[in-house]
Amino acid sequence: MLYAQSTAALNNKNSYLQISHSKIEDKNHLQFKDAGIDVGTNNIAAIFINDGITPSLIVDGRKYKNYNFKFNQLIAELNKNKMIQCAKERKKIEKIISSLYEKRDKYLKDQFFKIAKRIAEYLYLNGVSTVYVSGNPAGLKNIWENNSDKTIPQYSDQIYFFKFLRYIKCHAQDYGIQVHYIDERFTSKISCISDDIKNIQSNCNLTNTFNGKRVTRGLFMDTVINKTFHADINAAVNHIKVATGEDFSWLKNRLFKLASPIKIKSNQEFCKLIKNCKTQFK
């Protein structure tokens, strides 16, 4: 079944017509698996599917971070130059700035829309019926506030992560996948194997008893099993634990799920992965 809708807009004297459609896929393909998605900056999405075989995914977000950082630098320079110009030149610069904002808006919306679409496709092809993502605005804000990279605050203030989450939900629903928002407190700070996230969230006095720690920006060390794995995938697993309370101690024997995710750097790479998945399931 196919649904379509269109919207029209007028920006900077230019008319835009956007046509979108949604196709309701066969829900019988779903296998009642859970998945967790952790959003971030350098990695825009870390995806874990709760089974013993499906590779975890990391979607690289550095190019969007760098794009927005350079954009802010350019806008700051134009605003600085505008202050020393005459009224006529200031109006020209203001039009340039407005056009640049519009260009950035279209670029990021387009990129995030495509990424969300590929994520939903990947989940569907691997039988996922339920996905858990952060729905806590304060939690997303803490991603930036707790980060040592000084370029992130201005990046995060303007990037469209909440729209990204909405895109994921819309695309997932088209495939019959349910999306639930969870409280992501401590999900990136504790081990998905050796810690009890639900107990720690309900009793903050236990935060000194963590059984692991980040050893670098991208790696997490579980001090109980003495193993290192990807920090963002660890957080994605904890998203599922927050929602379901499931025990993931079995991952000790499936560490490739945590330590060796597939890294996606572009929409083209994601499309290739989706194509390979479709071939395997034929």
C-alpha positions as CSV (number, residue, x, y, z in Angstrom):
1,M,0.0,0.0,0.0
2,L,1.4,3.4,-1.0
3,Y,0.6,6.8,0.5
4,A,1.8,10.1,-1.0
5,Q,1.8,13.8,0.1
6,S,3.2,17.0,-1.1
7,T,4.2,20.3,0.5
8,A,5.1,23.7,-1.1
9,A,7.3,26.4,0.3
10,L,8.7,29.8,-0.6
11,N,12.2,30.8,0.5
12,N,14.3,33.6,-0.8
13,K,11.9,34.2,-3.6
14,N,12.4,30.6,-4.8
15,S,9.5,28.1,-4.8
16,Y,10.0,24.5,-3.6
17,L,7.7,21.5,-4.0
18,Q,8.5,18.5,-1.9
19,I,6.7,15.2,-2.7
20,S,7.1,12.3,-0.3
21,H,5.6,8.9,-0.1
22,S,5.5,6.0,2.4
23,K,5.1,2.4,1.5
24,I,3.7,0.0,4.1
25,E,5.8,-3.1,3.9
26,D,4.8,-6.7,4.8
27,K,4.9,-6.9,8.6
28,N,5.0,-10.7,8.4
29,H,8.8,-10.3,7.7
30,L,9.4,-9.1,11.2
31,Q,10.8,-11.6,13.7
32,F,10.1,-9.8,17.0
33,K,13.7,-8.7,17.5
34,D,14.7,-5.7,19.5
35,A,17.2,-3.0,18.5
36,G,18.9,-0.1,20.3
37,I,20.1,3.1,18.6
38,D,22.5,5.5,20.3
39,V,22.9,9.0,18.7
40,G,26.0,11.1,19.0
41,T,28.3,13.5,17.2
42,N,31.3,11.8,15.6
43,N,29.0,8.8,15.2
44,I,25.6,9.9,14.4
45,A,24.1,6.5,15.1
46,A,25.2,3.3,16.7
47,I,22.8,0.4,16.0
48,F,22.7,-2.9,17.9
49,I,20.2,-5.7,16.9
50,N,19.4,-8.2,19.7
51,D,20.4,-11.5,18.1
52,G,23.6,-13.5,17.9
53,I,24.5,-13.0,14.3
54,T,23.6,-9.5,12.9
55,P,26.5,-7.1,12.7
56,S,26.2,-3.9,14.6
57,L,26.5,-0.6,12.7
58,I,28.2,2.7,13.2
59,V,27.1,5.6,11.0
60,D,29.9,8.2,10.8
61,G,28.7,11.7,11.5
62,R,32.0,13.6,11.4
63,K,31.4,15.1,7.9
64,Y,28.2,16.7,9.2
65,K,30.0,18.0,12.3
66,N,32.8,19.4,10.2
67,Y,30.3,20.9,7.6
68,N,28.5,22.7,10.4
69,F,31.7,23.9,12.1
70,K,32.9,25.4,8.8
71,F,29.5,26.9,8.2
72,N,29.5,28.6,11.6
73,Q,33.0,30.0,10.9
74,L,31.8,31.4,7.6
75,I,28.7,33.0,9.1
76,A,30.8,34.6,11.9
77,E,33.2,36.1,9.3
78,L,30.3,37.4,7.2
79,N,28.7,39.0,10.3
80,K,32.0,40.6,11.3
81,N,32.4,42.0,7.8
82,K,28.9,43.2,7.7
83,M,29.5,45.5,10.7
84,I,32.0,47.6,8.8
85,Q,30.0,48.0,5.5
86,C,27.6,50.6,4.3
87,A,23.8,50.0,4.4
88,K,23.7,48.8,0.8
89,E,26.5,46.3,1.3
90,R,25.0,45.1,4.6
91,K,21.8,44.1,2.8
92,K,23.8,42.1,0.2
93,I,25.6,40.3,3.0
94,E,22.4,39.6,4.8
95,K,20.9,38.0,1.7
96,I,24.1,35.8,1.3
97,I,23.8,34.7,5.0
98,S,20.1,33.9,4.5
99,S,20.9,31.9,1.4
100,L,23.6,30.0,3.2
101,Y,21.3,29.1,6.1
102,E,18.7,27.8,3.6
103,K,21.4,25.7,1.8
104,R,22.6,24.2,5.1
105,D,19.0,23.5,6.2
106,K,18.2,21.6,2.9
107,Y,21.5,19.7,3.0
108,L,21.2,18.4,6.6
109,K,17.5,17.6,6.3
110,D,18.3,15.6,3.1
111,Q,21.2,13.7,4.6
112,F,19.5,12.9,7.9
113,F,16.3,11.8,6.1
114,K,18.3,9.4,3.9
115,I,20.2,8.0,6.9
116,A,17.0,7.4,8.8
117,K,15.5,5.7,5.8
118,R,18.5,3.3,5.5
119,I,18.4,2.6,9.2
120,A,14.8,1.6,9.0
121,E,15.5,-0.6,6.0
122,Y,18.4,-2.3,7.8
123,L,16.2,-3.0,10.8
124,Y,13.4,-4.3,8.7
125,L,15.5,-6.6,6.6
126,N,17.0,-8.1,9.8
127,G,13.6,-8.8,11.4
128,V,13.5,-6.0,14.0
129,S,10.0,-5.3,15.3
130,T,10.9,-2.8,18.1
131,V,13.6,-0.2,18.4
132,Y,14.6,1.8,21.4
133,V,16.1,5.3,21.1
134,S,16.7,8.3,23.4
135,G,13.6,10.5,23.8
136,N,15.1,12.7,26.6
137,P,16.0,16.2,25.4
138,A,18.1,16.7,28.4
139,G,19.9,13.5,27.7
140,L,20.7,14.5,24.2
141,K,21.9,17.9,25.5
142,N,24.3,16.1,27.9
143,I,26.0,14.4,24.9
144,W,27.4,17.8,24.0
145,E,27.9,19.3,27.4
146,N,30.0,16.3,28.6
147,N,32.1,16.3,25.5
148,S,35.6,17.7,25.6
149,D,35.5,18.9,22.0
150,K,35.0,22.6,22.0
151,T,33.5,22.7,18.6
152,I,30.5,20.6,19.6
153,P,28.3,23.1,21.5
154,Q,27.8,25.4,18.5
155,Y,27.4,22.3,16.3
156,S,24.8,20.8,18.5
157,D,22.8,23.9,18.9
158,Q,22.0,24.0,15.2
159,I,22.1,20.4,14.0
160,Y,18.8,18.6,13.5
161,F,19.1,15.6,15.8
162,F,15.5,15.8,17.0
163,K,14.4,15.9,13.4
164,F,16.7,12.9,12.8
165,L,14.9,11.0,15.6
166,R,11.6,11.9,14.1
167,Y,12.7,10.7,10.7
168,I,13.7,7.4,12.2
169,K,10.3,7.0,13.8
170,C,8.4,7.9,10.6
171,H,10.4,5.5,8.5
172,A,10.4,2.7,11.0
173,Q,6.6,2.9,11.3
174,D,6.3,2.6,7.5
175,Y,8.0,-0.8,8.0
176,G,5.8,-1.8,10.9
177,I,8.5,-1.3,13.4
178,Q,7.5,0.2,16.8
179,V,9.7,3.0,18.2
180,H,10.0,3.6,21.9
181,Y,11.9,6.4,23.7
182,I,13.9,5.6,26.8
183,D,15.8,7.4,29.5
184,E,19.4,7.3,28.5
185,R,21.0,8.3,31.8
186,F,24.3,6.4,32.4
187,T,23.8,4.3,29.3
188,S,27.2,5.4,27.9
189,K,29.0,5.1,31.2
190,I,28.3,1.6,32.3
191,S,28.9,-1.9,30.9
192,C,26.0,-3.5,29.1
193,I,27.5,-6.9,30.2
194,S,28.5,-6.5,33.8
195,D,26.3,-3.6,35.1
196,D,22.6,-3.3,35.9
197,I,21.5,-0.1,34.2
198,K,17.9,-0.2,35.6
199,N,19.2,-0.5,39.2
200,I,21.7,2.3,38.7
201,Q,19.1,4.6,37.2
202,S,16.8,4.1,40.1
203,N,19.5,4.5,42.7
204,C,22.1,7.2,41.8
205,N,24.1,6.2,44.9
206,L,25.4,3.2,42.9
207,T,27.2,5.4,40.4
208,N,30.5,4.8,42.2
209,T,30.2,1.0,41.6
210,F,30.4,1.0,37.8
211,N,32.1,-2.1,36.4
212,G,33.6,-0.3,33.5
213,K,34.8,3.0,32.0
214,R,35.7,4.8,28.8
215,V,39.4,4.4,28.1
216,T,39.3,6.6,25.0
217,R,36.6,8.5,23.2
218,G,35.5,5.5,21.2
219,L,36.4,2.5,23.5
220,F,34.8,1.2,26.7
221,M,36.6,-1.2,29.1
222,D,34.6,-3.7,31.1
223,T,36.8,-4.2,34.2
224,V,35.0,-7.4,35.2
225,I,35.7,-9.4,32.1
226,N,38.7,-7.3,31.2
227,K,37.6,-6.7,27.6
228,T,37.4,-3.5,25.5
229,F,34.7,-2.8,23.0
230,H,33.0,0.0,21.1
231,A,31.5,2.6,23.5
232,D,28.6,3.7,21.4
233,I,27.5,0.1,20.7
234,N,27.7,-0.5,24.4
235,A,25.3,2.4,24.9
236,A,22.9,1.1,22.3
237,V,22.7,-2.3,24.1
238,N,22.0,-0.4,27.3
239,H,19.1,1.3,25.6
240,I,17.4,-2.1,25.2
241,K,18.3,-3.0,28.8
242,V,16.6,0.1,30.1
243,A,13.4,-0.8,28.3
244,T,13.3,-4.5,28.8
245,G,15.6,-5.4,31.7
246,E,17.1,-8.2,29.6
247,D,20.4,-9.8,30.7
248,F,23.1,-9.4,28.1
249,S,25.8,-11.5,29.8
250,W,25.7,-13.8,26.7
251,L,27.6,-11.1,24.8
252,K,30.7,-12.3,26.5
253,N,30.7,-15.1,24.0
254,R,29.6,-12.8,21.1
255,L,32.0,-9.9,21.6
256,F,32.1,-9.3,17.8
257,K,28.7,-7.7,18.3
258,L,30.2,-5.1,20.5
259,A,33.8,-4.8,19.3
260,S,33.6,-5.1,15.5
261,P,30.7,-3.0,14.1
262,I,30.4,-2.2,10.4
263,K,31.3,1.5,9.9
264,I,29.1,3.4,7.4
265,K,30.7,6.6,6.0
266,S,28.2,7.6,3.3
267,N,24.7,7.0,2.0
268,Q,26.2,5.1,-0.9
269,E,27.9,2.6,1.5
270,F,24.6,2.2,3.3
271,C,22.8,1.5,0.1
272,K,25.4,-1.1,-0.8
273,L,25.0,-2.8,2.6
274,I,21.2,-2.8,2.2
275,K,21.5,-4.3,-1.3
276,N,23.7,-7.1,0.1
277,C,21.2,-7.8,2.9
278,K,18.4,-8.1,0.3
279,T,20.5,-10.5,-1.7
280,Q,21.2,-12.7,1.3
281,F,17.5,-13.0,2.2
282,K,16.4,-14.0,-1.3
